[in-house]
Amino acid sequence: MRAALARGEPVDKPDRTGATPLWVAAALGHRAIVELLLQQGANVEEPTRLGGALWVACDMGHPEVVQLLIAAGAKLEQRDPQFGSTPLFTAAKHGRDDCVPLLLAAGADREARSNWGATPLWVASNKGHPAIVELLLAAGADVHAATENGNTPLRAAAGSSRLDVVDLLLAAGASATSAALVDAAWRGHLDVVRRLLERGADANGCNEDGATALFMAAQNGHLEVARVLLAAGATKDATAHAVARKRKHWAVVDLLT
């Protein structure tokens, strides 16, 4: 790199993929090269089709590079072109608990949404990163912030069988909704189903498509989940019985008969 710069190569010259030297160095975590390029005047906001240098450093988890780029004035809300995610979003997605505090301390928007309306808290909940969830909640992230289709962080965690994250979100004030219960039942996440019922989820409630938790448990043959739901007051109905029979989940059929 020093030789290329000495030959007079432009510091921001992209390669054939469109990536600049700074972007490549940031992606690979080469702190010394990033520092050299910044000293030579590299543009921290030079766009690439893959996003900015700060975004990729957060995506790959290089906190020392993140610090350098923030200090050099990289925009905290730069977006990747494909999904519209910010550096904080991608750091939260991948569980980069060494990068997230740096971004929050620098003032990154904790509610910045992706193209489909997901926040950093939502994606951390969905991917099951309790340390990131704790950091974002401590920073004041909105526990109720839903995606464009109404999917909340709690629902994302419930559907991913992350009881630890579910507990964090409930403690922060998330509501144990019927939709979250349905998602947990659909996936067969028994511990999450129990916790949501303990926290007041309606055993007979429906999701946006009108499906109950018992129907989803019956559809997928989750016998123990069905038992817990019935014990919590779920009503046996013909649709749940029919779908269990159609899918040949005979133990569930017997339970619902």
Secondary structure, DSSP 8 states (H G I E B T S, - for coil): -HHHHHTT--TT---TTS--HHHHHHHHT-HHHHHHHHHTT--TT---TT--HHHHHHHHT-HHHHHHHHHTT--TT---TTT---HHHHHHHTT-TTTHHHHHHHT--TT---TTS--HHHHHHHHT-HHHHHHHHHTT--TT---TT---HHHHHHHTT-HHHHHHHHHTT----HHHHHHHHHHT-HHHHHHHHHTT--TT-B-TTS-BHHHHHHHTT-HHHHHHHHHTT----HHHHHHHHHTT-HHHHHHH-
